[in-house]
Amino acid sequence: MEEYAVEVNDLHVGYRITKRLSIKNLMKGREKPKTFEALKGVSFSVKKGAIVGVIGKNGSGKSTLLRTMAGIFAPDMGTIDLKGQTVSLLSIGVGFQNEMSGRENIILSGMLLGFSEQEMRERMDSIIEFAELGEFIDMPVRTYSSGMHSKLAFSITASLETDLILIDEVLSVGDAKFKKKSYRKMKELISNKDRTVMIVSHSLGSVQKLCDSLLWLNDGQVMMQGDAKEVIKHYMEFMDINESEKDM
């Protein structure tokens, strides 16, 4: 019998839109905050050890899905069953304290995921070496560029080796040298058949190479889930993308 690592059923997540609302009218009950529904009844399952890519145009709910699975957002409706697995989310702008140094954030990130301070100190040197941040490792994260941020985030997540790894767009951030190194490391991580990985990316070429299957979201709903090549074919037709634009 097939063992599943993730089962999501009828997931709904919405955001309140409060911009340009009159406080006076709100107090008088004349206006109410509007809600944008980012995920509209999303259901899918992922087999243990699978590498699943999540694709879709901007605003389709891809990042919202991963952040909800990681426990950052609470669903308005529906269920997420991660089968008791340890989970890590690799995403730019999530999980770091800007006033703390990179070194301090390494320890904090691990402890938030259930690792002890001692365990993170044991991993410290290898994380710092992989991240290639030099003296910036002891500077506040607020001073980091997006590329430096992604290097540190990737290095921490890659070292923790949780059961379920959620990756949000970071494969496409950073310099060319780091992209190649992180790609090799990702292939090494996902070679473990007991580890499950979900990757959000706009690089169709990368997800086709890395992933067993794809989940295609459009406007908060599942359009298709299945073989990577087949899903990409239908997605490109739907989006009117040609081969030369595949990784743009």
N, C-alpha and C positions, 0 to 999 in steps of 0.2 A: 504494500500500500504506500502511495506517495505521501511524503511528509512535507507539510507546509510550514514556512517560516513567518509568513505574513498573510493575514486574512482581513480585508477591509470590506465593510458592508454598509451601503447606503450612507456614505459620509457626506455631511453638509457642514460647510464652514463659511461664515459671513463676517463682513467688516462693516462697522458703522461709519458712514460718511458724514462728517460734521462741518466740512468747509463751507464758508459763506452763509452759514445759518445765522440769523439774527438772534442774539441772546434775549433781547426783549420779547420777540415773538415766541421763542422757546418757552420762556417763563409764563407767557399768557396762553400757551397751548396751541398757538396758531401754526407752529411748525414743529415737525418731528424729524429726528435724524433719519436719513435714508440708509438702507442696508444693501451693500454689494455682496452678492452670493458668489464667493470664489470657487467653492466646490458644491456641485449640485447632484447629490446622490451617487457618489463615486463608489463602485464596488469592483474588487479584483483580488486575486490571490497570487502569491509568489512561492514557488517551491524552495525548500531548503537547499542552499548551495547555488542558487541561480544568480545570474548577473542580469538585471533588468534595467533597460534604459527608459527614461521618461521624456517624451518629446511633445512639442506643441508650440504654437506661436506665443509671443509675449502676452501675459494676462490670462493664460489658460488654466492657471492654478497649480502649476508644477511645484514651485517653491513652497506654496501653501501646503500642499500635500506632504512634502518631506518634513516641514516644520511641525505639522500636526502629528505625524508619526513619531517625531522626536520628542513630543511633549511640550513644545514651545507654545503652540496654539491648542486651545480646547475645542473639540468639535461641538457644533450646535445640535447635531443629530447624527446617529450612526455609531458604528463600533470599529475599533482597530485592535486586532488581536496579534501581538508580536510573540506569542508563545513563550513568554518569560525570558526572552533573549536580552543580552546587553546590546545597547544601541549607541552609535556615535553619528553626529551630523557634521559634515565638512561643508561649511558655507561661509562666504565672505560676509562680515558684519554681524556674525552671530557668535555669542559665547565668550567674547573677550571683554575685559575691563580696560577701557581706554587709558586710564591713569596709571595702570600697573605696567610693569615691564614685561617684555616677552618671556623672560625667565619665570617671572611670577605667574604669568598666565598659563604657562605649561603645567605648573603644579595645580593651579585652580581648575583648569579644564579637565585634567585627569580625575581630580577629587570629585568634581560634579558628576562624573560618570561612574563613580564607585571605586576608583583606584585610591590606594593610600598615598600619603605624601612620600613615604619611603619608596614605594613602587615607582612614582614619578621621578624621584631623584635618581633612581637607578637607570631610568631611561633618558635622563636629561642630556647627557653628552651626545648620544646618538641623534636625538631630536635636533639639538643645536647644530650639529655637524651637517645633517641633511638639509636644514633650513637655509644655511649659507647667509646668515644675516650679519655676521661679524659683530662689531661693537654695538649694533642696534639691538641685540638681544637683551641688553640691560637698559634700554631706553623705553619710555612709555609707548604703548601700542598706538596712541593717537598720532605719533610722529611717523608712522609707517605709511608707505604707499599701498595701493590695493594689491600690487604684486608681492610686496613683502608680507602683507597680511595673509595672502593666500599660501605663501611658502610656509609660514609658521603653522597655519591651520592644517595644511596637508601633512606636514611633518608630525604634528601631534597625533592626528587621527590615524596615520599610517603606523605609528608606533604602538597604539593601544590595542589594535587587533580585536575589536569587539565582534560579537556574533553577526550583527547587522550593521553595515556601513551605508550611510546615506550621503550622497555626494551631489552638491548643488553648484553646478557650473564652474567649479574651480579648475577643471582640467584645461580650460581655455585661458587661464590667467597666469601671468608671469612671463619671464623671458624664455627664449627658444630652448636654451640649455636646460632650464628647470622643467619645462614642459616634457622634454624627452625623458628626464630622470623620473618625474612623477608618473609618467605613463608606464615606464618599466616597473616602478614600484607597485602601481595599481595592478598590473598584470600578475605580479608576484603575490599580492594579497588575495586576489580573486581566484588564484589557482587552488586555494584551500577549499575543497568541496563541502566543508561544513560551514563555510562563511557565506552569507547572503549579502548582495550588494545591489543598491538602487542608485542609478546615475541620472541626474538631470543635465542635459546638454543640448545646445543648438548645433553642435558639430555632428551631423548625421554620419559622416565617415568614421569618427571615433566610436560612436555608440554601435555602429554596425560591426566594427572590428572587436570591440570589447564585450558586447552583450549577447546573451543567448536569445533574448526576446525583448520586445518593446511594448510600452504602454503609451498610447497616444491620447492626450487630453486636448480638448477644444472647448473653450468657454466654460470650463468647470465640469465638463462631462467626459466620460470615456468614449472615445470614437472607435478604438480598436486595441486589442492586445493579442500578440502572437509573434510569429517568426520575424526577426529583425528586418530581413530583406523585404519581406512581404509588406510589413507595416510601413517601411520607408517608401516603398513604391506607391502605396495608396496616399501617404502623406504628401509626397512630392506632387502627385497629380492634383490633390485637393488644394495645395498651396501654390500651384503653378510654378514649381521650382525645377530648373533643369540641372543636368549633371555638373556643369561648371559652377553652379551656385551651391552645391551640396554642403560645403563646409564653411560658407560665409556667415 
